[in-house]
Amino acid sequence: MAKNNLNSDPKLSDFGYQQQLERSLSLKDLIIYGLIFMVPIAPFGIYGSVVSSPQGMIALTCVIGMIAMFFTAISYGQMSQAFPIAGSVYAYAQRGINKSVGFLAGWMIILDYIFVPSLLYVISANSIKSLLPGIPVWIWLVLFIALNTVINVLGIEFTARTNIVFLVGELLVLFIFIAFGLWGITHGVSDGFTLKPFYDPAHFNLNFVLTAVSVAVLSFLGFDGISTLAEETKGGNKTVGKAILWALMIVGVLFIAQTYIASLIMPDYTSFKDLNTAFYEIAFKVGGPFLQYLTTIATILAWGIANALAAQAAISRILFGMARDKTLPQLLAKVHPKFKTPYISTYLVGVISLIVGLIFMDNVGVLSSIVNCGALTAFLVIHVSVVYYYVIKNGSRHYWKHLVSPIIGFIIIGFVMINLDPLAKEIGGVWLIIGIVYYVILRRTQRSTELDL
């Protein structure tokens, strides 16, 4: 294990690991990966479900969400600098606190990442049904999973190049929407420009802010996926942290811009015919069928291929890291001899995504709750890891980065966690108990896990 020297720049070999994955990703590649994971055009698909809670002030909600997640992003950056290891929160908690907490953190993040691809595939497959109702939804599910699995196995560079293509496409569609929107606003389609999407004095109060935090935080999930690529990154240990912050800020600005324009076009958020297609109604109002279909197709491809591709890559690296430490079957740590990717883990994620997708095809709400619970639990652990590793174990005096910021982040995430759907918390609790039982059994049969209590 690396020495506790906060001024050092630890290497992978310091932690007893060999370099098996190919280091080929630059800062730009990581930022693109993070943007793809968070989906720059995510409001296209979720606008109707989030606009009513903040009573129309959806642009302000995005601002609050970006600020709230800034503290979690800082904590991820600090831990990725100390421990440049694949595995994300699993590796950080394991090395920063102890192996028991690390395993349970990894177990909970699995609840998030293992179901994220399934959620994305199901949403996309169901969305295509509105365009091509004659084709069974399960066929699209299979096609999405097969395509992404092949791309991820072929190598992280191939995945990165694919991400660039999709990111350019998403941004192009977004800019087309913004152009149509600005034209419509200035030509009488709406009541013109106003600051109400940012501030409506009739509805702004403390309760609004608290509600907005809960809604917005869940809309920004995904930037942490960048940390899973730590062993495939070049440019030093600070690269991951920089990429996380840049991705969060860029996607935050894009979210604010498109939601602001959308809310100006249709300020009455109670008038939508169907909340699931609310954004496409807005697009139709300023761009007709062309813009309606363009934004619909862009959403399908962004969620079903681009975002799911990034999510599948992330969970395969977490499974790889845990299997390498013998807390999961070691078969999952096998690396492809040619493509240098954790191909067994990737195949497993594909199979699980298919099974889960078929089971939850008509129950997206439950699947979404499972994802949220796993992600928020991991965020809580990452903040604790920063304080414990830097301040308690190493006596750091950088109080803003290592004490104040993670405490603020913990409070924010804790509040969102408390207000999470009861079903999500129940599922998370059951999953945690299963993990504890599994780890105790593992400890009794395999001493190398070195359970720390």
N, C-alpha and C positions, 0 to 999 in steps of 0.2 A: 504494500500500500504506500501511496505517496506520503511524504512527510507533511506535517501541518504547517507549511510555510506559505502564508498568504501572498507573499511577494513572488513566489515561484510560478513557473508556467508548466504545470505537470503534463507528462506525456502518457500515452496509453500504456506503454510498457511499465510505467511506475506502479500501475495497478495490477500487474501480473497477467496482462492480456497481450496477445500478439495482434498485429495489424492484419486482419483477414479481409475486411471490406475495403473497397477501393476509394482512396481519397481524391476526389475529382470535383467536388462542389465548391464554388466560390461564394462570396457574400451575395452577389447578384442572384445566383442559383437558389440560395436559401431564402432570400426575400421573395422570389417568384414562387417558391414552394409554399411559403407561408401565406401569400396572397391567394394562391389557388385553394389552400386548405380552408381559408376563411370565406372564400367566394366573393370577389369584388361586387358581383351583381346579386348577392344574397337577398337584398330587399325585394327583388323581382318576385321571389317565391314566397316570402313570409310577410310582405307588407300588410296584408289584410289582417293577419293574426296579431300584429304588434301595434297597429296604429290607434286602436281604440283605447287601450290601457292608459297611455299618456294623454288621452283626450286631444288628439291632433298634434301635439307638440313632439312629433316623432324625430325631427331634426335635433332637438335638444336632447332627446333620449339617446341618440347616437353619440352626442358630445359627452354626456354623462358616462355612457358605457366605455368609451375610449379612455377617459380619465380613470375610471374604476379599474379597468384591466391593466392600466399602466403600471400599477404597483406589483401585480402578479408577473408582468413581463420583466420587471427589474429583478425579481426574485429568481426567475428562470435564468436570466442572464448571469447572475452571480454564481449560481450552482453549476451552470454549464462551463463557466470559466475554471472553477475548482476541480470539476470532474468531467473531462471531455470524453464521456463514455456513452455508447448507445444504450437506450433504456429509459431516457427521460426521468420522470420523477422516481421511478424504481431505483435507478442508479444513484440519484442524488440523495434520497432518503437512506438508502443502504449505506452509502459511504459517509454521509453527513451526520446521521444519527446512529443507526445500527441495522443489522441484517433483518431483524424481525420487522421493524417498521418499514424497511425497504421492500420486503416481500409483500406486506399488506398494502403498501402504496401501489406497487406494481399490480397487485391483484385487483385493486379498485380501478386503476386506469385501464385495465383490460376491459372492465365493464363498459367503459367509455369507448375505447378504440375498436374493440372487437365488434361492437354493434353499430358504429358510425357508418362503415361501408354499407351495411345492410339497410340502414335508414335512408341513405342517399340513393341506393339502387331502387328501393321501393317507391320513394317520392318521384324519381325520374320515370320509372316504368309506369306508374299511375298517371303521370302527366302526359305521357305519349298517348295514353288511352283516349284523351280528349281530342287528339289529332287523328289517330288511326284506331277507331273503336273496334274494327273488325279483327284485329290481331290480339290474341290472348296476352295478358300482362306478363305472365311468367316467362314468355319467350324473350321479351325485352330484358327481364331480370337476368336470364342466363347469358344473353349476349353481352350485356354490360360487364358482368363478372368475368367472363372468359377473356374479353378484350383487355381489361385492366390487369388481370393476373399475368397474362403473357407479357405485357409491357413492363410490369414490375420485375419479372424474372429476368428479362433481357438486360437489365442493368440500370443503375441509378442515373447514369448519364443519359440513357435513352428516355428514362422517366422525366429527367430535367428538360430535355429538348421538347418532349410532348407537352410539358407544363407551359413552356414559353409559347407554343402555338395556341394553346387554349387561353392563356392569359391575354395575348394580343387580341384574340377573337372576342373575349368578354369585354375588354376595354373598348374595342371598336363599337360593339353593340351599345355599351353604356354611353359613349360619346354621341352616338346617333340618337339615342333617347333624349339626352340632355339638349342636343341641338333642336330636335322637334319640340321638346318641352319649352325651351326658351322662346322659340318662334310662336308657339301657341299662347304663352303667357303675354307676350307683347302684341298679340293680334286678337285679343278679345275672347280667347277660349276660357279664361278664368277672370278673377277680379284683380289681377295684377300682382305685383310684388308686395309682400307684407312680412313682418317678422313673427307672425303668429306661430309658425312651425317651430320657432325657437322660444318664443315667450308669449303666452296668453295670460294676462293678469287675472282673468276671470276664473282660471282653473289652476294657476300655479300656486302650490303650497308644499309643505313638508311631505304630506302624504303622496303628492305627485312625484317628488324626488325619490322617495323610497320605492315607489312602484316602478319608476323608470329604471332604477338601478337593477332591480330583479329582471326586468324585461331585457335591458340592454346587455347585461353581462352574458346572458345566454345567447345573445346574437353575435358575440365576438369570440365564441369558443373556436379553437383551432390553431391559434398562433403557436401554442406550446408544441405542436407537432414538429416544428423546426428542430427542437432539441433531440429528437430521436435520430437525427442524421449526424450527430457529433463525430462519429468515427469515419464519416465519408466527406468531411469538410477539410478544406485547406485554408491556410491564412492565419492560423493561431487560435488559441482558445477563446478569444473575445469575439470571434466571428459569429458564433451562434447567438450570443447576447445582442450584438448589434443588429443582426438580421431580425430577431424577434421584435425589437423596438421599432425598426423601420417598417416592417410588415404591418404592425399594429397601427402606426400613425397613418400610413398610406391608405389602408383599407378603411380606417376611420373617416378620413377626408372624403373618400369615395362614397361611403354610406351616407354621410351628411349631405353631400351634394345631390345625390339622386332622390333621397327621401324629402329634402326640402322642395325640390322642383315638383315631385309627385304630389305633395300635399298642397302646393299652390294650384295645381291643375284641378284637383278635386278636393277642396277644403272640407266638404261635408263627408266625414268618414263613416257616417251612418247610411249613406245612400248606395253603397255597393250592392250589386245583385248577389254576388257570391264572394265571401271573404277570401276563399282559396284562389280566386282569380282577380283579386282587386287591382293588382298592379297592371294586369293586362287590359282591364277596363280603362285605366288611366292612359295607357299607351294607345289604345284605340281612339280615345278622345282627341289626341293631338296628331296621331299618325295613321289612323284608319287601320284596316286589316293588315297592311304591310308591317307596321310597327307592332301590332298585337301579336302576330305570328312570329316575328323576329325575336321579340323578347321571350315568348313562350319557348321557342326552340333553343334559344341561348341558355335559358334556365335548365332545361332538360340536359343539355350537353355539359353544362358547368357542374351540375350536381351529380349526374350519373356517370360521367367519365372523369373530368378534371379533378373535382373534389374527392370523389371516391378513390381515384388513383393515388392521390396524396395520402388519404386515410389508410389505405391498404398498405402502402409503403411504411407508414408510421407504426402500425400495430405489428407488422412483421419484424421490425427492428426491436420492439419491446419484447416480443416473444423470443427473439434471438438472444437478447441480453440476459433474460431470465433463465433460458435453457443453458446458456454458456456457464452460468453460475450453479447449474444443477438443481434449480428450484422448479423447473419444468422439464419434461422429457428432453434429453440431450439431442434427440433427432432434430428438434426444432432449431438447433444451433448450426446445422450443416450449411456450408456455404457452397454455392455452385462453382465448380472448378474453372469455368470459363467466364461467366458473367459476374462473379464475385458478389452475389446477392444471396440473402437467406431464403433460398427457394422453397425449402420444405415449409417454413413458416408462412411464406406467401401463398403456397398451395392450400395450406390449412385454412387461412383466412378466407380464401375464395370459397371453399367448401362450406365453412360456417356461415358466410354471407348468404349463400344460396339457401341453406336450411332455414336460417332466421328470417330471410326475406320472404320465403314461401309461407312461413308460420304467421308473420305479422303483416302480410300483404294488405289486409283491411283494417289494421289497427296501428296506424302510425303514431298516435298519441302515446301509447304505452312504450313503444320503442324509443321515442324521443325522451321520455321521462328517464328511462334506463341510462341513456347517453349522458344526460345532464347530471345525474347523481354521481356517476363515475368521475366526470371531469371536475366537478366542484370539490369532491373529496380530495382529488389529487392536488388541486390548487391550495387547499388548506394545508396539506402536508408539505408542499414546497415552501410555504412561508415559515412554517415551524423549522424546517431543515436549515434555512438561511440563518435564523437566529441561533439555533443550537450549534451549528458548525462554526460559524464565524465569531459569534459573541461569546458563547458559553465554552466551547472547546478551544478556541484560538485567541480569545480576548481582543477581538477587533474593536477599534475605536472609530471606525467609519459608521457612526450611529445612524446616519440617514439611510444608507444602503442596506445595512445589516441589522437594524433594529426598528427604526421608525417606519420605514417603507413597508417591510413585511408585516408589521403589526397592523398598519392601516389596511393592507391587502387582505389580511386574515379576517379583520372585522367586516370588510365589504363582502367577501365570499361567504363568511359565516352567516351574515344577514340573508343573503340570497338562498343559502342552503336551508335555513330555517323556514323560509317562505316557499320552498319547493313543493311541488305536488306531493301529497301524502303517499300516493302509490309509489312514486319514485324513491322516497325515503324507505319505504317498506322493502322494496326490491333491493335497494342498496344494503340495507341491514342484513337481509338474508344472504346476499352475496358475500358480505364481510364474514359472516358466521361460517359459511362454507369454506372460505379462504383460511380462516383460523384453524378449523378442523383439519383441512388438508395439510397445512404447514406443520401442525403438531404430529400428524402421522408421518410426514416427510422427515421430521426431526428424529423420530424414533427409529426410522429405517435407514437414514442416510446422514451420518454425523457431519459430513462436510458442509451442511447448511449452517452450522454453528448458530443455532438459535440464541439470540440475545434477549434477555428479559430485564 
